[in-house]
Amino acid sequence: MNIHGSLGGTLKPDPNFDAETEATNLRNAMKGVGTNEKALIDVLGTHTMAEREQIAKMFKTMYGKDLGKDMKSETSFNFQELLLKLIQGAAVFDGMEVRAAMKGAGTDELALIEILCSRTNAEIEAIKNYFKIDLNRDLEKDIISETSGHFKRLLVSMSTANRDETTKVDDAKAQKEAQDLYSAGEKKLGTDESRFNQILALRNFHQLNCMYAHYTRLSGYDITRSIEHEMSGDLKKGFLCVVECSRNPAQYFANALHKSMKGAGTDDRTLIRIIVSRAEKDLEDIKACFIQTYKKTLGKMIKDDCSGHYKNLLLKIVGN
């Protein structure tokens, strides 16, 4: 998804990976009296998602026990939550987060925006399959029942998993669509949100960046300024997420991580979700954007805001 050069993730495949050895290490960390939390951290905080899935499968094969259930009985609070998230596959992880965002009273719109507006077509298809096969639910129907208005339309558009993911750029089309958006927003009284939705949901990221440049030349404003000015609420946040992720997803996630930890209290759900989901993709890029924007390292902010084994596991994944 990132159209820029990438530093990649903090977790890389281990060329000497041995699922049997690691499953044994986890078993030894939890059997008997007490738990060796450092051993849990050293195993699950250093391996990729695919390797962690193999470890969990090997654990069940070797001991006839479920790794998640064992960890649940041996750990607690955010440390437990993070450990359990680490042994979910990518589709299950995203699918459970999307379901949790819509389950019960109230909807976590920011979580829906973050996931559905930042994932690839293949990742969104995997979420839809998880809903259908594991939950016997329909993602689109859930979105329609839990959201409304133009925000609902944006999320439905994202859930089609139909964005152009090529790198082709049509300059004439970019110029025309920049004019369309200017006419649909800044230039008129009221806003044609559906035209914004159409272009931002469909075009590939290279095409969008070309359009943004034409938009600035045409209007004198950056596209984000116009969205801030013309939209409101969750729709505004959704469109801004698409723009930010099409330009530099690492910056979007750096900002979201900072927001999750600044002020009183920490939004641990968001912190865990971003760290786990980006660890193999672009967490190094996110760390670079974080220090550039906020003049402190992501690791330092985690140290200041989190504590105990939870903090140590986050730092292990982040690579600090």
Secondary structure, DSSP 8 states (H G I E B T S, - for coil): ---S-----S----TT--HHHHHHHHHHHHSSSS--HHHHHHHHTTS-HHHHHHHHHHHHHHHSS-HHHHHHHH--HHHHHHHHHHTS-HHHHHHHHHHHHHSSSS--HHHHHHHHTTS-HHHHHHHHHHHHHTS---HHHHHHHH--HHHHHHHHHHHT-----S----HHHHHHHHHHHHHHTTTSSS--HHHHHHHHHHS-HHHHHHHHHHHHHHHSS-HHHHHHHH--HHHHHHHHHHHHHHH-HHHHHHHHHHHHHSSSS--HHHHHHHHHHHTTTTHHHHHHHHHHHHSS-HHHHHHHH--HHHHHHHHHHHT-
